[in-house]
Amino acid sequence: MYRIQISGNNYGDDEVGLHYQIHRGIGLHHGEAIKAGLPFKVNIFVGGPPSLTVASIMPLPEGMPELSFAGLLGGHRLPLVCRPGAFPIPAEADFCITGTVVPDKLLEEGPFGDHVGYYSLAHDFPYLKVEEVLHRNGAIWPFTTVGRPPQEDTSFGTFIHELTDALIPTVLPGIKGVHAVDAAGVHPLLLAIGSERYLPYVDSKEPMELLTQANAILGQGQLSLAKYLFIAAIEDNPPDIHNVQEFICFMLKRIDWKRDLHFQTCTTIDTLDYTGSALNKGSKVVIAAVGEEKRALATELPSGFSIPEGFHSPEICIPGVMAVSAPPSNGARGKQDSAIEEFCRFYENGNGLPDSIPLIAVVDDSDFTARTLNNFLWVLFTRSNPATDIYGINSKTDCKHWGCSGPLVIDARIKPYHSPVLEEDPAVVKRIEEMAAEGGPLYGLF
């Protein structure tokens, strides 16, 4: 499923914009067309049977056609309209836009609100020269709304988990489960349960096979878009990965920040994520922990601790995690912030925090962040890029491995280069509410 812009910007009457997210298949076809020097023909389907919509967003293995999967999911072959010299068209699709991608030209596409709760800004993307617009009898143009989760696409994500959970161990040996956390915008946060089978005869445990499995997860299709990956071992009896707070707390009780952080820098991230160094560019971190509990987690603020000047309003978000309000960020893209480094130094100079608070989130509004679990997940993981926004108290680099002996500090403030938070347009809200009122065309639908 792709975003298609059918009006606005500098598109002609016969042009539509195509938003190519990385790690999707269309780029492969485009590349082959460029090499072959052939026109790149595209059919865009809108609506149709639910199985077609689900198939379009499924993380299918490369080479498996979405049309084939839609037939499998729907329980019958998908009826197609086949015309001489043209691509087949699903007979039950409401609309089909046909055309050719201009191979060597780009046009500005966007901005649009997106499912992570922010705007994706205008960028140059390929576009389609439209040849025909076809529709079935009684066609309906479907619509949805996007924004900070939960939204309608939350239901799609839940259904995808139901379909794929049992398959994960067959694709990724040793992995028992994977959960892309909807409240954190799906791609920014991934929770996983793996296995530690390398040295069953050794009592002292540290992440080994988990790291191999983490690399496999981050090399697997859309899972490779994950920015933060928390992975625990099944041998330690972790909680259900769909119980997000419990799982994160399980990890925080066992984590050794000196050892258990593993970064990938200068890599690809989701096209919709603006926390990185450029469009599609950023970093990832694997957080892997095994073994016995190392600490109890604080459920209330410790008494008598100090806080640096300019920072204020500490709050406990979930056990073991403290949010602190900070001055607005003026940090530059791809650079660490001296104010957060100074914050960490403050606690290295005799103002230490207890071990029961292993994680500190530096945010714009600690009250908002700590108010709900979903607020915490959304703020922390959508507003930080691991390589630039993770800091540590008493941090050290040893043979290129970075870690810290005190709490981990994540700068989850909105940065000057981030895309803005999605805002509802009051006029549009009013118009939709009127259409949804009794007697309106959307009455009874929502």
Secondary structure, DSSP 8 states (H G I E B T S, - for coil): --EEE-SSTT--TTEEEEE--TTSTHHHHHHHHHHHT--EEEEEEES--HHHHHHHHS---TT--HHHHHHHHHTS---EE--TTS--EETT-SEEEEEEE-TT--EEE--EE-TTSBEE--EEE-EEEEEEEEE-TT--------SSSSSHHHHHHHHHHHHHTTTHHHHSTT--EEEE-GGGTSTTEEEEEE---S-TT-SS---SHHHHHHHHHTTSGGGGG-SEEEEEEGGG----TTSHHHHHHHHHHH--TTTSEEEEEEEE--TT--SSSBTTEEEEEEEEE-SS------SS--TT----TT-EEEEEEETTEEEEE-------TT---HHHHHHHHHTTSS----TT--EEEEES-HHHHHH-HHHHHHHHHHS--HHHHEEETTEEEETTEEEESS-EEEE-S--TTS--B----HHHHHHHHHHHSTTSTTTTT-
